[in-house]
Amino acid sequence: MTRTRIKICGLTREQDVDAAVDAGADAVGFVLYAGSQRAVTPRRAAALASRLPPFVTPVLLFVNEDASTAIDALAAVPGAIAQFHGDESPLQCLESSGAGRYRFMRAARIPLGAAGAGFDLVKYVSDFSHAQAILLDAHVDGYGGGGKVFDWSLLPTAVDAHLVLSGGLTPVNVGDGIRQLRTRAKTLSVDVSSGVEADAPHDGMLKTVKGIKDADKIRDFVAAVRAADLAP
């Protein structure tokens, strides 16, 4: 059985870190981008990450951050991996990861709809060959992920990289994403944020609260991934 690794991103509260760990997440993500509604400070990220047991990896998400600031944040969180989600060049990624001192993932922002066919993922993987993995997200206005699903079927059939599928994943659709993409890369992992966030009443309707996770949704998401791993 192929085991799909799971990252729960955009955590801001202790109880959500604990819920992700209890559900069986392999990694948890903290957004260090002030423009995000899920943003935390480096000090807060370090405090939340201190709750993690061994073998659960903290990931720090940066967007066009100054290299020295990124390195300082990574140094403050033992075992952390960087996730570069802005316009960083290959050289900037290397500089912001301490010239290889810290591992990093690079986000590839895939255009929505038919335009996704024009994104050259094979070249992108080659350009960012120092990245431990390439994270696939939908290209939306702004940075840090927009909870949108791009057309997975338009991705190349063979990519020489570890891929992390992101962008609008939920307990309902993550299994389909895994089934479509798990044979196209060295390994496939999944990354969820908005798909496991809590709903709260707002103007007579339920509205997702960014940065606040729902423990039941996290458990459902992990269960859906494990079910997809067992499927032929």
Protein Blocks (a to p, Z undefined) as FASTA:
>chain_A
ZZdddddehiabfklmmmmmmnopabdcddfbfkbckbccfklmmmmmmmpcghiacddd
dehiafklmmmmmmmmghiacddfblbcfklmmmmnonomagcdddddddehjllmmpcf
klmmmmmmmbmbdcdddddehehijhiacdfklpcfbdcbddddeehiafklmmmmmmmm
mmmpfbdcdddfklmcccddeehiacddehiacfklmmmmmmmmmmmmmpZZ
